[in-house]
Amino acid sequence: AIFGAPITVPDAAGSALAAAREIAAELAVKVPELQAGVGVAYGPAVAGNVGAIERFEYTVIGDPVNEGARLSEAAKVDPSRPMASGRAIAAATSEESRFWERLDTITLRGRTDATEVYGPRRA
């Protein structure tokens, strides 16, 4: 899912984080056999239509896309708990970021820099 493109969304990071919490919670209840990981990343990316005029496809390209995919892989360890990057948490308003806590700093596959990883606070 993409938040903030092609239409600007107030608190795009917060909206993505809230959606991740809700999706993970609903999947755990409605499809418990599914081991899907949910990852949230934030940052500048290029969004638009690519391909031939007969077959346009809307896509997003950039580092946050890759980081989100890697966070999704890492989140499969506990599919009920999505993972978010520190940048996503920092970009969100406190209305949403207060629901998240720092879990660890990890080096995601294919990256050299470490990523601060957050997960929803446990009840």
Biopython code that builds the backbone (N, CA, C, O; Angstrom):
import numpy as np
from Bio.PDB.StructureBuilder import StructureBuilder

atoms = [
    (1, "ALA", "N", (0.850, -1.179, 0.000)),
    (1, "ALA", "CA", (0.000, 0.000, 0.000)),
    (1, "ALA", "C", (0.886, 1.229, 0.000)),
    (1, "ALA", "O", (1.989, 1.212, 0.544)),
    (2, "ILE", "N", (0.407, 2.271, -0.600)),
    (2, "ILE", "CA", (1.140, 3.527, -0.694)),
    (2, "ILE", "C", (0.282, 4.612, -0.054)),
    (2, "ILE", "O", (-0.912, 4.714, -0.333)),
    (3, "PHE", "N", (0.885, 5.406, 0.788)),
    (3, "PHE", "CA", (0.185, 6.506, 1.431)),
    (3, "PHE", "C", (0.874, 7.809, 1.043)),
    (3, "PHE", "O", (2.070, 7.975, 1.282)),
    (4, "GLY", "N", (0.126, 8.733, 0.448)),
    (4, "GLY", "CA", (0.686, 10.023, 0.070)),
    (4, "GLY", "C", (0.937, 10.199, -1.410)),
    (4, "GLY", "O", (1.384, 11.267, -1.829)),
    (5, "ALA", "N", (0.667, 9.196, -2.210)),
    (5, "ALA", "CA", (0.806, 9.317, -3.661)),
    (5, "ALA", "C", (-0.249, 8.431, -4.306)),
    (5, "ALA", "O", (-0.453, 7.310, -3.839)),
    (6, "PRO", "N", (-0.911, 8.865, -5.327)),
    (6, "PRO", "CA", (-0.768, 10.133, -6.032)),
    (6, "PRO", "C", (-1.465, 11.312, -5.344)),
    (6, "PRO", "O", (-1.305, 12.457, -5.768)),
    (7, "ILE", "N", (-2.220, 11.044, -4.306)),
    (7, "ILE", "CA", (-2.928, 12.119, -3.599)),
    (7, "ILE", "C", (-2.243, 12.339, -2.260)),
    (7, "ILE", "O", (-1.946, 11.384, -1.542)),
    (8, "THR", "N", (-1.994, 13.593, -1.929)),
    (8, "THR", "CA", (-1.378, 13.918, -0.652)),
    (8, "THR", "C", (-2.311, 13.527, 0.493)),
    (8, "THR", "O", (-3.516, 13.772, 0.446)),
    (9, "VAL", "N", (-1.729, 12.920, 1.511)),
    (9, "VAL", "CA", (-2.477, 12.480, 2.685)),
    (9, "VAL", "C", (-1.862, 13.148, 3.912)),
    (9, "VAL", "O", (-0.649, 13.073, 4.108)),
    (10, "PRO", "N", (-2.682, 13.805, 4.747)),
    (10, "PRO", "CA", (-2.113, 14.340, 5.983)),
    (10, "PRO", "C", (-1.586, 13.182, 6.825)),
    (10, "PRO", "O", (-2.279, 12.177, 6.987)),
    (11, "ASP", "N", (-0.390, 13.302, 7.353)),
    (11, "ASP", "CA", (0.253, 12.265, 8.157)),
    (11, "ASP", "C", (0.253, 10.915, 7.435)),
    (11, "ASP", "O", (-0.299, 9.929, 7.924)),
    (12, "ALA", "N", (0.880, 10.899, 6.274)),
    (12, "ALA", "CA", (0.964, 9.665, 5.486)),
    (12, "ALA", "C", (1.643, 8.548, 6.282)),
    (12, "ALA", "O", (1.208, 7.397, 6.237)),
    (13, "ALA", "N", (2.707, 8.889, 7.007)),
    (13, "ALA", "CA", (3.408, 7.877, 7.809)),
    (13, "ALA", "C", (2.488, 7.315, 8.892)),
    (13, "ALA", "O", (2.439, 6.101, 9.093)),
    (14, "GLY", "N", (1.770, 8.178, 9.581)),
    (14, "GLY", "CA", (0.846, 7.741, 10.617)),
    (14, "GLY", "C", (-0.270, 6.878, 10.057)),
    (14, "GLY", "O", (-0.679, 5.902, 10.686)),
    (15, "SER", "N", (-0.764, 7.233, 8.877)),
    (15, "SER", "CA", (-1.814, 6.434, 8.232)),
    (15, "SER", "C", (-1.296, 5.046, 7.876)),
    (15, "SER", "O", (-2.004, 4.055, 8.054)),
    (16, "ALA", "N", (-0.063, 4.969, 7.373)),
    (16, "ALA", "CA", (0.530, 3.678, 7.029)),
    (16, "ALA", "C", (0.738, 2.830, 8.282)),
    (16, "ALA", "O", (0.475, 1.628, 8.274)),
    (17, "LEU", "N", (1.207, 3.454, 9.348)),
    (17, "LEU", "CA", (1.439, 2.717, 10.599)),
    (17, "LEU", "C", (0.125, 2.193, 11.183)),
    (17, "LEU", "O", (0.057, 1.048, 11.630)),
    (18, "ALA", "N", (-0.905, 3.018, 11.179)),
    (18, "ALA", "CA", (-2.212, 2.592, 11.696)),
    (18, "ALA", "C", (-2.773, 1.447, 10.857)),
    (18, "ALA", "O", (-3.326, 0.489, 11.396)),
    (19, "ALA", "N", (-2.627, 1.551, 9.539)),
    (19, "ALA", "CA", (-3.097, 0.482, 8.653)),
    (19, "ALA", "C", (-2.338, -0.815, 8.921)),
    (19, "ALA", "O", (-2.934, -1.893, 8.923)),
    (20, "ALA", "N", (-1.035, -0.719, 9.146)),
    (20, "ALA", "CA", (-0.232, -1.917, 9.421)),
    (20, "ALA", "C", (-0.700, -2.612, 10.694)),
    (20, "ALA", "O", (-0.821, -3.837, 10.735)),
    (21, "ARG", "N", (-0.962, -1.819, 11.736)),
    (21, "ARG", "CA", (-1.452, -2.419, 12.988)),
    (21, "ARG", "C", (-2.779, -3.125, 12.763)),
    (21, "ARG", "O", (-2.988, -4.242, 13.237)),
    (22, "GLU", "N", (-3.666, -2.473, 12.044)),
    (22, "GLU", "CA", (-4.994, -3.046, 11.813)),
    (22, "GLU", "C", (-4.932, -4.289, 10.924)),
    (22, "GLU", "O", (-5.598, -5.286, 11.202)),
    (23, "ILE", "N", (-4.140, -4.230, 9.867)),
    (23, "ILE", "CA", (-4.019, -5.377, 8.962)),
    (23, "ILE", "C", (-3.467, -6.590, 9.704)),
    (23, "ILE", "O", (-4.009, -7.689, 9.585)),
    (24, "ALA", "N", (-2.393, -6.397, 10.467)),
    (24, "ALA", "CA", (-1.796, -7.521, 11.205)),
    (24, "ALA", "C", (-2.782, -8.118, 12.204)),
    (24, "ALA", "O", (-2.870, -9.338, 12.342)),
    (25, "ALA", "N", (-3.515, -7.269, 12.891)),
    (25, "ALA", "CA", (-4.486, -7.759, 13.876)),
    (25, "ALA", "C", (-5.618, -8.526, 13.197)),
    (25, "ALA", "O", (-6.022, -9.587, 13.673)),
    (26, "GLU", "N", (-6.122, -8.000, 12.101)),
    (26, "GLU", "CA", (-7.227, -8.654, 11.392)),
    (26, "GLU", "C", (-6.784, -9.969, 10.751)),
    (26, "GLU", "O", (-7.526, -10.951, 10.778)),
    (27, "LEU", "N", (-5.582, -9.993, 10.175)),
    (27, "LEU", "CA", (-5.094, -11.236, 9.571)),
    (27, "LEU", "C", (-4.952, -12.334, 10.612)),
    (27, "LEU", "O", (-5.287, -13.489, 10.349)),
    (28, "ALA", "N", (-4.458, -11.982, 11.791)),
    (28, "ALA", "CA", (-4.271, -12.967, 12.855)),
    (28, "ALA", "C", (-5.586, -13.614, 13.264)),
    (28, "ALA", "O", (-5.613, -14.787, 13.635)),
    (29, "VAL", "N", (-6.675, -12.858, 13.197)),
    (29, "VAL", "CA", (-7.988, -13.369, 13.598)),
    (29, "VAL", "C", (-8.687, -14.071, 12.435)),
    (29, "VAL", "O", (-9.221, -15.168, 12.593)),
    (30, "LYS", "N", (-8.680, -13.433, 11.271)),
    (30, "LYS", "CA", (-9.479, -13.932, 10.145)),
    (30, "LYS", "C", (-8.773, -14.973, 9.290)),
    (30, "LYS", "O", (-9.430, -15.812, 8.675)),
    (31, "VAL", "N", (-7.442, -14.931, 9.242)),
    (31, "VAL", "CA", (-6.691, -15.886, 8.430)),
    (31, "VAL", "C", (-5.446, -16.330, 9.217)),
    (31, "VAL", "O", (-4.323, -16.051, 8.799)),
    (32, "PRO", "N", (-5.638, -17.015, 10.343)),
    (32, "PRO", "CA", (-4.502, -17.350, 11.211)),
    (32, "PRO", "C", (-3.450, -18.244, 10.550)),
    (32, "PRO", "O", (-2.292, -18.247, 10.968)),
    (33, "GLU", "N", (-3.843, -18.997, 9.528)),
    (33, "GLU", "CA", (-2.885, -19.873, 8.855)),
    (33, "GLU", "C", (-1.947, -19.111, 7.908)),
    (33, "GLU", "O", (-0.962, -19.677, 7.433)),
    (34, "LEU", "N", (-2.236, -17.864, 7.636)),
    (34, "LEU", "CA", (-1.410, -17.041, 6.758)),
    (34, "LEU", "C", (-0.253, -16.434, 7.546)),
    (34, "LEU", "O", (-0.473, -15.795, 8.575)),
    (35, "GLN", "N", (0.957, -16.626, 7.081)),
    (35, "GLN", "CA", (2.148, -16.122, 7.757)),
    (35, "GLN", "C", (2.696, -14.894, 7.019)),
    (35, "GLN", "O", (3.853, -14.884, 6.598)),
    (36, "ALA", "N", (1.870, -13.870, 6.868)),
    (36, "ALA", "CA", (2.266, -12.654, 6.157)),
    (36, "ALA", "C", (2.924, -11.679, 7.116)),
    (36, "ALA", "O", (2.426, -11.448, 8.217)),
    (37, "GLY", "N", (4.038, -11.113, 6.698)),
    (37, "GLY", "CA", (4.688, -10.072, 7.477)),
    (37, "GLY", "C", (4.293, -8.715, 6.930)),
    (37, "GLY", "O", (4.142, -8.551, 5.720)),
    (38, "VAL", "N", (4.127, -7.749, 7.807)),
    (38, "VAL", "CA", (3.752, -6.393, 7.400)),
    (38, "VAL", "C", (4.884, -5.459, 7.803)),
    (38, "VAL", "O", (5.275, -5.414, 8.970)),
    (39, "GLY", "N", (5.411, -4.712, 6.831)),
    (39, "GLY", "CA", (6.491, -3.770, 7.088)),
    (39, "GLY", "C", (6.126, -2.384, 6.621)),
    (39, "GLY", "O", (5.447, -2.218, 5.607)),
    (40, "VAL", "N", (6.582, -1.372, 7.369)),
    (40, "VAL", "CA", (6.304, 0.022, 7.021)),
    (40, "VAL", "C", (7.618, 0.786, 6.949)),
    (40, "VAL", "O", (8.407, 0.788, 7.893)),
    (41, "ALA", "N", (7.835, 1.430, 5.814)),
    (41, "ALA", "CA", (9.007, 2.281, 5.618)),
    (41, "ALA", "C", (8.522, 3.646, 5.159)),
    (41, "ALA", "O", (7.385, 3.795, 4.713)),
    (42, "TYR", "N", (9.395, 4.641, 5.273)),
    (42, "TYR", "CA", (9.006, 5.998, 4.925)),
    (42, "TYR", "C", (10.191, 6.720, 4.289)),
    (42, "TYR", "O", (11.339, 6.535, 4.692)),
    (43, "GLY", "N", (9.892, 7.540, 3.293)),
    (43, "GLY", "CA", (10.931, 8.357, 2.688)),
    (43, "GLY", "C", (10.572, 8.748, 1.271)),
    (43, "GLY", "O", (9.519, 8.372, 0.757)),
    (44, "PRO", "N", (11.460, 9.507, 0.642)),
    (44, "PRO", "CA", (11.190, 9.968, -0.723)),
    (44, "PRO", "C", (11.273, 8.821, -1.723)),
    (44, "PRO", "O", (12.154, 7.964, -1.642)),
    (45, "ALA", "N", (10.348, 8.825, -2.652)),
    (45, "ALA", "CA", (10.290, 7.811, -3.700)),
    (45, "ALA", "C", (9.688, 8.446, -4.949)),
    (45, "ALA", "O", (9.129, 9.541, -4.895)),
    (46, "VAL", "N", (9.807, 7.758, -6.053)),
    (46, "VAL", "CA", (9.231, 8.210, -7.316)),
    (46, "VAL", "C", (8.006, 7.355, -7.585)),
    (46, "VAL", "O", (8.084, 6.126, -7.578)),
    (47, "ALA", "N", (6.878, 8.003, -7.822)),
    (47, "ALA", "CA", (5.630, 7.292, -8.086)),
    (47, "ALA", "C", (5.083, 7.731, -9.437)),
    (47, "ALA", "O", (5.131, 8.912, -9.779)),
    (48, "GLY", "N", (4.568, 6.785, -10.196)),
    (48, "GLY", "CA", (3.970, 7.144, -11.476)),
    (48, "GLY", "C", (3.715, 5.927, -12.333)),
    (48, "GLY", "O", (3.950, 4.788, -11.929)),
    (49, "ASN", "N", (3.227, 6.202, -13.524)),
    (49, "ASN", "CA", (2.928, 5.141, -14.474)),
    (49, "ASN", "C", (4.185, 4.767, -15.243)),
    (49, "ASN", "O", (4.933, 5.641, -15.683)),
    (50, "VAL", "N", (4.417, 3.482, -15.403)),
    (50, "VAL", "CA", (5.532, 2.985, -16.194)),
    (50, "VAL", "C", (4.992, 1.975, -17.195)),
    (50, "VAL", "O", (3.920, 1.403, -16.998)),
    (51, "GLY", "N", (5.739, 1.761, -18.264)),
    (51, "GLY", "CA", (5.338, 0.785, -19.259)),
    (51, "GLY", "C", (4.844, 1.447, -20.532)),
    (51, "GLY", "O", (4.818, 2.671, -20.658)),
    (52, "ALA", "N", (4.458, 0.607, -21.458)),
    (52, "ALA", "CA", (3.945, 1.073, -22.747)),
    (52, "ALA", "C", (2.550, 1.646, -22.570)),
    (52, "ALA", "O", (1.839, 1.290, -21.629)),
    (53, "ILE", "N", (2.162, 2.527, -23.469)),
    (53, "ILE", "CA", (0.850, 3.189, -23.357)),
    (53, "ILE", "C", (-0.291, 2.174, -23.345)),
    (53, "ILE", "O", (-1.346, 2.435, -22.766)),
    (54, "GLU", "N", (-0.088, 1.023, -23.980)),
    (54, "GLU", "CA", (-1.128, -0.013, -23.994)),
    (54, "GLU", "C", (-1.235, -0.729, -22.650)),
    (54, "GLU", "O", (-2.231, -1.393, -22.364)),
    (55, "ARG", "N", (-0.184, -0.581, -21.824)),
    (55, "ARG", "CA", (-0.185, -1.319, -20.566)),
    (55, "ARG", "C", (0.552, -0.533, -19.471)),
    (55, "ARG", "O", (1.626, -0.932, -19.021)),
    (56, "PHE", "N", (-0.041, 0.581, -19.058)),
    (56, "PHE", "CA", (0.527, 1.359, -17.967)),
    (56, "PHE", "C", (0.357, 0.618, -16.651)),
    (56, "PHE", "O", (-0.644, -0.065, -16.434)),
    (57, "GLU", "N", (1.331, 0.757, -15.790)),
    (57, "GLU", "CA", (1.241, 0.199, -14.449)),
    (57, "GLU", "C", (1.722, 1.270, -13.482)),
    (57, "GLU", "O", (2.809, 1.823, -13.643)),
    (58, "TYR", "N", (0.904, 1.556, -12.480)),
    (58, "TYR", "CA", (1.291, 2.539, -11.469)),
    (58, "TYR", "C", (2.229, 1.855, -10.493)),
    (58, "TYR", "O", (1.908, 0.791, -9.962)),
    (59, "THR", "N", (3.376, 2.450, -10.253)),
    (59, "THR", "CA", (4.347, 1.839, -9.363)),
    (59, "THR", "C", (5.109, 2.899, -8.585)),
    (59, "THR", "O", (5.060, 4.086, -8.910)),
    (60, "VAL", "N", (5.805, 2.457, -7.566)),
    (60, "VAL", "CA", (6.633, 3.337, -6.741)),
    (60, "VAL", "C", (8.023, 2.730, -6.696)),
    (60, "VAL", "O", (8.180, 1.528, -6.486)),
    (61, "ILE", "N", (9.033, 3.570, -6.894)),
    (61, "ILE", "CA", (10.419, 3.118, -6.925)),
    (61, "ILE", "C", (11.224, 3.966, -5.950)),
    (61, "ILE", "O", (11.083, 5.188, -5.921)),
    (62, "GLY", "N", (12.055, 3.327, -5.164)),
    (62, "GLY", "CA", (12.928, 4.065, -4.253)),
    (62, "GLY", "C", (13.331, 3.224, -3.055)),
    (62, "GLY", "O", (12.813, 2.129, -2.837)),
    (63, "ASP", "N", (14.259, 3.756, -2.289)),
    (63, "ASP", "CA", (14.776, 3.036, -1.136)),
    (63, "ASP", "C", (13.698, 2.638, -0.134)),
    (63, "ASP", "O", (13.761, 1.528, 0.395)),
    (64, "PRO", "N", (12.702, 3.494, 0.155)),
    (64, "PRO", "CA", (11.665, 3.074, 1.113)),
    (64, "PRO", "C", (10.891, 1.824, 0.653)),
    (64, "PRO", "O", (10.431, 1.037, 1.481)),
    (65, "VAL", "N", (10.755, 1.653, -0.648)),
    (65, "VAL", "CA", (10.068, 0.466, -1.170)),
    (65, "VAL", "C", (10.874, -0.785, -0.824)),
    (65, "VAL", "O", (10.322, -1.787, -0.368)),
    (66, "ASN", "N", (12.180, -0.711, -1.046)),
    (66, "ASN", "CA", (13.050, -1.845, -0.730)),
    (66, "ASN", "C", (13.092, -2.097, 0.778)),
    (66, "ASN", "O", (13.038, -3.243, 1.224)),
    (67, "GLU", "N", (13.187, -1.026, 1.550)),
    (67, "GLU", "CA", (13.222, -1.175, 3.003)),
    (67, "GLU", "C", (11.920, -1.792, 3.522)),
    (67, "GLU", "O", (11.947, -2.651, 4.404)),
    (68, "GLY", "N", (10.792, -1.357, 2.979)),
    (68, "GLY", "CA", (9.504, -1.921, 3.387)),
    (68, "GLY", "C", (9.402, -3.404, 3.087)),
    (68, "GLY", "O", (8.857, -4.169, 3.883)),
    (69, "ALA", "N", (9.930, -3.813, 1.931)),
    (69, "ALA", "CA", (9.919, -5.238, 1.575)),
    (69, "ALA", "C", (10.773, -6.045, 2.546)),
    (69, "ALA", "O", (10.383, -7.138, 2.957)),
    (70, "ARG", "N", (11.926, -5.516, 2.912)),
    (70, "ARG", "CA", (12.814, -6.220, 3.847)),
    (70, "ARG", "C", (12.206, -6.274, 5.255)),
    (70, "ARG", "O", (12.349, -7.275, 5.958)),
    (71, "LEU", "N", (11.540, -5.209, 5.655)),
    (71, "LEU", "CA", (10.853, -5.213, 6.956)),
    (71, "LEU", "C", (9.723, -6.232, 6.962)),
    (71, "LEU", "O", (9.484, -6.889, 7.975)),
    (72, "SER", "N", (9.031, -6.367, 5.842)),
    (72, "SER", "CA", (7.966, -7.367, 5.730)),
    (72, "SER", "C", (8.527, -8.776, 5.882)),
    (72, "SER", "O", (7.912, -9.624, 6.529)),
    (73, "GLU", "N", (9.694, -9.027, 5.288)),
    (73, "GLU", "CA", (10.348, -10.327, 5.442)),
    (73, "GLU", "C", (10.677, -10.583, 6.915)),
    (73, "GLU", "O", (10.404, -11.661, 7.443)),
    (74, "ALA", "N", (11.262, -9.584, 7.564)),
    (74, "ALA", "CA", (11.658, -9.729, 8.969)),
    (74, "ALA", "C", (10.439, -9.917, 9.875)),
    (74, "ALA", "O", (10.523, -10.612, 10.888)),
    (75, "ALA", "N", (9.320, -9.309, 9.521)),
    (75, "ALA", "CA", (8.111, -9.387, 10.349)),
    (75, "ALA", "C", (7.466, -10.767, 10.310)),
    (75, "ALA", "O", (6.599, -11.057, 11.134)),
    (76, "LYS", "N", (7.860, -11.612, 9.389)),
    (76, "LYS", "CA", (7.290, -12.963, 9.316)),
    (76, "LYS", "C", (7.650, -13.806, 10.533)),
    (76, "LYS", "O", (7.025, -14.840, 10.772)),
    (77, "VAL", "N", (8.647, -13.381, 11.304)),
    (77, "VAL", "CA", (9.002, -14.085, 12.537)),
    (77, "VAL", "C", (7.808, -14.082, 13.491)),
    (77, "VAL", "O", (7.559, -15.070, 14.180)),
    (78, "ASP", "N", (7.080, -12.980, 13.528)),
    (78, "ASP", "CA", (5.863, -12.852, 14.340)),
    (78, "ASP", "C", (4.843, -12.073, 13.513)),
    (78, "ASP", "O", (4.740, -10.854, 13.649)),
    (79, "PRO", "N", (4.082, -12.772, 12.649)),
    (79, "PRO", "CA", (3.157, -12.095, 11.743)),
    (79, "PRO", "C", (2.096, -11.236, 12.432)),
    (79, "PRO", "O", (1.501, -10.364, 11.799)),
    (80, "SER", "N", (1.858, -11.472, 13.708)),
    (80, "SER", "CA", (0.863, -10.657, 14.407)),
    (80, "SER", "C", (1.420, -9.280, 14.777)),
    (80, "SER", "O", (0.683, -8.407, 15.234)),
    (81, "ARG", "N", (2.720, -9.098, 14.575)),
    (81, "ARG", "CA", (3.360, -7.841, 14.969)),
    (81, "ARG", "C", (4.093, -7.224, 13.772)),
    (81, "ARG", "O", (5.181, -7.676, 13.415)),
    (82, "PRO", "N", (3.508, -6.201, 13.155)),
    (82, "PRO", "CA", (4.194, -5.555, 12.032)),
    (82, "PRO", "C", (5.476, -4.862, 12.497)),
    (82, "PRO", "O", (5.655, -4.596, 13.686)),
    (83, "MET", "N", (6.353, -4.579, 11.554)),
    (83, "MET", "CA", (7.593, -3.867, 11.847)),
    (83, "MET", "C", (7.618, -2.560, 11.059)),
    (83, "MET", "O", (7.135, -2.488, 9.929)),
    (84, "ALA", "N", (8.187, -1.538, 11.676)),
    (84, "ALA", "CA", (8.304, -0.237, 11.025)),
    (84, "ALA", "C", (9.704, 0.310, 11.235)),
    (84, "ALA", "O", (10.357, 0.016, 12.236)),
    (85, "SER", "N", (10.153, 1.102, 10.286)),
    (85, "SER", "CA", (11.470, 1.726, 10.405)),
    (85, "SER", "C", (11.386, 2.926, 11.343)),
    (85, "SER", "O", (10.320, 3.510, 11.539)),
    (86, "GLY", "N", (12.520, 3.275, 11.909)),
    (86, "GLY", "CA", (12.592, 4.460, 12.751)),
    (86, "GLY", "C", (12.193, 5.714, 12.009)),
    (86, "GLY", "O", (11.615, 6.628, 12.598)),
    (87, "ARG", "N", (12.497, 5.770, 10.706)),
    (87, "ARG", "CA", (12.100, 6.947, 9.914)),
    (87, "ARG", "C", (10.583, 7.071, 9.814)),
    (87, "ARG", "O", (10.047, 8.179, 9.847)),
    (88, "ALA", "N", (9.893, 5.944, 9.693)),
    (88, "ALA", "CA", (8.427, 5.983, 9.626)),
    (88, "ALA", "C", (7.850, 6.484, 10.947)),
    (88, "ALA", "O", (6.915, 7.284, 10.956)),
    (89, "ILE", "N", (8.404, 6.016, 12.054)),
    (89, "ILE", "CA", (7.925, 6.444, 13.366)),
    (89, "ILE", "C", (8.190, 7.935, 13.568)),
    (89, "ILE", "O", (7.329, 8.666, 14.056)),
    (90, "ALA", "N", (9.387, 8.378, 13.188)),
    (90, "ALA", "CA", (9.756, 9.789, 13.357)),
    (90, "ALA", "C", (8.898, 10.714, 12.494)),
    (90, "ALA", "O", (8.659, 11.862, 12.868)),
    (91, "ALA", "N", (8.436, 10.224, 11.348)),
    (91, "ALA", "CA", (7.639, 11.048, 10.442)),
    (91, "ALA", "C", (6.168, 11.122, 10.845)),
    (91, "ALA", "O", (5.453, 12.028, 10.416)),
    (92, "ALA", "N", (5.720, 10.194, 11.650)),
    (92, "ALA", "CA", (4.306, 10.154, 12.064)),
    (92, "ALA", "C", (4.057, 11.124, 13.209)),
    (92, "ALA", "O", (4.968, 11.466, 13.963)),
    (93, "THR", "N", (2.816, 11.557, 13.324)),
    (93, "THR", "CA", (2.457, 12.392, 14.464)),
    (93, "THR", "C", (2.418, 11.525, 15.719)),
    (93, "THR", "O", (2.345, 10.299, 15.639)),
    (94, "SER", "N", (2.468, 12.171, 16.862)),
    (94, "SER", "CA", (2.451, 11.422, 18.124)),
    (94, "SER", "C", (1.125, 10.687, 18.320)),
    (94, "SER", "O", (1.044, 9.739, 19.102)),
    (95, "GLU", "N", (0.105, 11.121, 17.620)),
    (95, "GLU", "CA", (-1.193, 10.441, 17.713)),
    (95, "GLU", "C", (-1.062, 8.966, 17.339)),
    (95, "GLU", "O", (-1.738, 8.120, 17.924)),
    (96, "GLU", "N", (-0.209, 8.652, 16.377)),
    (96, "GLU", "CA", (0.025, 7.260, 15.982)),
    (96, "GLU", "C", (1.317, 6.697, 16.560)),
    (96, "GLU", "O", (1.335, 5.550, 17.005)),
    (97, "SER", "N", (2.384, 7.466, 16.564)),
    (97, "SER", "CA", (3.687, 6.927, 16.981)),
    (97, "SER", "C", (3.685, 6.455, 18.439)),
    (97, "SER", "O", (4.522, 5.636, 18.818)),
    (98, "ARG", "N", (2.768, 6.953, 19.251)),
    (98, "ARG", "CA", (2.717, 6.526, 20.656)),
    (98, "ARG", "C", (2.339, 5.058, 20.815)),
    (98, "ARG", "O", (2.544, 4.473, 21.879)),
    (99, "PHE", "N", (1.788, 4.462, 19.759)),
    (99, "PHE", "CA", (1.404, 3.045, 19.806)),
    (99, "PHE", "C", (2.572, 2.112, 19.486)),
    (99, "PHE", "O", (2.410, 0.892, 19.507)),
    (100, "TRP", "N", (3.740, 2.669, 19.193)),
    (100, "TRP", "CA", (4.883, 1.876, 18.749)),
    (100, "TRP", "C", (6.033, 1.974, 19.739)),
    (100, "TRP", "O", (6.203, 2.989, 20.415)),
    (101, "GLU", "N", (6.830, 0.894, 19.815)),
    (101, "GLU", "CA", (8.007, 0.876, 20.675)),
    (101, "GLU", "C", (9.197, 0.319, 19.894)),
    (101, "GLU", "O", (9.048, -0.504, 18.991)),
    (102, "ARG", "N", (10.369, 0.793, 20.272)),
    (102, "ARG", "CA", (11.597, 0.349, 19.613)),
    (102, "ARG", "C", (11.880, -1.099, 20.003)),
    (102, "ARG", "O", (11.862, -1.449, 21.183)),
    (103, "LEU", "N", (12.142, -1.936, 18.998)),
    (103, "LEU", "CA", (12.422, -3.343, 19.232)),
    (103, "LEU", "C", (13.910, -3.648, 19.158)),
    (103, "LEU", "O", (14.456, -4.347, 20.011)),
    (104, "ASP", "N", (14.567, -3.109, 18.115)),
    (104, "ASP", "CA", (15.945, -3.498, 17.867)),
    (104, "ASP", "C", (16.539, -2.605, 16.777)),
    (104, "ASP", "O", (15.851, -1.781, 16.175)),
    (105, "THR", "N", (17.813, -2.793, 16.548)),
    (105, "THR", "CA", (18.484, -2.221, 15.384)),
    (105, "THR", "C", (19.050, -3.400, 14.617)),
    (105, "THR", "O", (19.848, -4.169, 15.154)),
    (106, "ILE", "N", (18.644, -3.549, 13.363)),
    (106, "ILE", "CA", (19.080, -4.696, 12.570)),
    (106, "ILE", "C", (19.585, -4.221, 11.212)),
    (106, "ILE", "O", (19.250, -3.130, 10.751)),
    (107, "THR", "N", (20.392, -5.060, 10.591)),
    (107, "THR", "CA", (20.826, -4.796, 9.225)),
    (107, "THR", "C", (19.971, -5.676, 8.323)),
    (107, "THR", "O", (20.073, -6.902, 8.350)),
    (108, "LEU", "N", (19.147, -5.044, 7.541)),
    (108, "LEU", "CA", (18.231, -5.761, 6.657)),
    (108, "LEU", "C", (18.999, -6.343, 5.475)),
    (108, "LEU", "O", (20.028, -5.803, 5.068)),
    (109, "ARG", "N", (18.503, -7.427, 4.936)),
    (109, "ARG", "CA", (19.136, -8.098, 3.797)),
    (109, "ARG", "C", (19.367, -7.110, 2.653)),
    (109, "ARG", "O", (18.471, -6.350, 2.284)),
    (110, "GLY", "N", (20.567, -7.132, 2.104)),
    (110, "GLY", "CA", (20.894, -6.282, 0.969)),
    (110, "GLY", "C", (21.256, -4.853, 1.319)),
    (110, "GLY", "O", (21.438, -4.028, 0.424)),
    (111, "ARG", "N", (21.364, -4.541, 2.608)),
    (111, "ARG", "CA", (21.664, -3.173, 3.035)),
    (111, "ARG", "C", (22.918, -3.191, 3.895)),
    (111, "ARG", "O", (23.227, -4.193, 4.540)),
    (112, "THR", "N", (23.635, -2.076, 3.899)),
    (112, "THR", "CA", (24.833, -1.988, 4.732)),
    (112, "THR", "C", (24.572, -1.215, 6.018)),
    (112, "THR", "O", (25.197, -1.491, 7.042)),
    (113, "ASP", "N", (23.664, -0.261, 5.978)),
    (113, "ASP", "CA", (23.343, 0.528, 7.164)),
    (113, "ASP", "C", (22.297, -0.181, 8.015)),
    (113, "ASP", "O", (21.389, -0.833, 7.499)),
    (114, "ALA", "N", (22.442, -0.043, 9.311)),
    (114, "ALA", "CA", (21.475, -0.633, 10.235)),
    (114, "ALA", "C", (20.176, 0.168, 10.221)),
    (114, "ALA", "O", (20.181, 1.368, 9.946)),
    (115, "THR", "N", (19.075, -0.496, 10.516)),
    (115, "THR", "CA", (17.749, 0.119, 10.554)),
    (115, "THR", "C", (17.171, -0.040, 11.952)),
    (115, "THR", "O", (17.139, -1.147, 12.490)),
    (116, "GLU", "N", (16.717, 1.056, 12.540)),
    (116, "GLU", "CA", (15.986, 0.968, 13.807)),
    (116, "GLU", "C", (14.624, 0.380, 13.498)),
    (116, "GLU", "O", (13.925, 0.846, 12.599)),
    (117, "VAL", "N", (14.252, -0.646, 14.246)),
    (117, "VAL", "CA", (12.995, -1.358, 13.983)),
    (117, "VAL", "C", (12.054, -1.169, 15.169)),
    (117, "VAL", "O", (12.452, -1.306, 16.326)),
    (118, "TYR", "N", (10.801, -0.854, 14.859)),
    (118, "TYR", "CA", (9.753, -0.642, 15.868)),
    (118, "TYR", "C", (8.615, -1.627, 15.630)),
    (118, "TYR", "O", (8.401, -2.099, 14.513)),
    (119, "GLY", "N", (7.897, -1.922, 16.694)),
    (119, "GLY", "CA", (6.707, -2.761, 16.607)),
    (119, "GLY", "C", (5.632, -2.153, 17.502)),
    (119, "GLY", "O", (5.940, -1.355, 18.387)),
    (120, "PRO", "N", (4.376, -2.524, 17.278)),
    (120, "PRO", "CA", (3.311, -2.016, 18.124)),
    (120, "PRO", "C", (3.531, -2.415, 19.580)),
    (120, "PRO", "O", (3.984, -3.521, 19.872)),
    (121, "ARG", "N", (3.209, -1.512, 20.473)),
    (121, "ARG", "CA", (3.323, -1.814, 21.920)),
    (121, "ARG", "C", (2.387, -2.958, 22.244)),
    (121, "ARG", "O", (1.274, -3.028, 21.724)),
    (122, "ARG", "N", (2.840, -3.852, 23.104)),
    (122, "ARG", "CA", (2.001, -4.953, 23.569)),
    (122, "ARG", "C", (1.017, -4.411, 24.604)),
    (122, "ARG", "O", (1.340, -3.500, 25.367)),
    (123, "ALA", "N", (-0.168, -4.974, 24.620)),
    (123, "ALA", "CA", (-1.199, -4.519, 25.564)),
    (123, "ALA", "C", (-0.842, -4.885, 26.983)),
    (123, "ALA", "O", (-1.595, -4.580, 27.908)),
]
sb = StructureBuilder()
sb.init_structure("model")
sb.init_model(0)
sb.init_chain("A")
sb.init_seg("    ")
for serial, (resi, resn, name, xyz) in enumerate(atoms, 1):
    if name == "N":
        sb.init_residue(resn, " ", resi, " ")
    sb.init_atom(name, np.array(xyz, "f"), 0.0, 1.0, " ", f" {name:<3s}", serial, name[0])
structure = sb.get_structure()
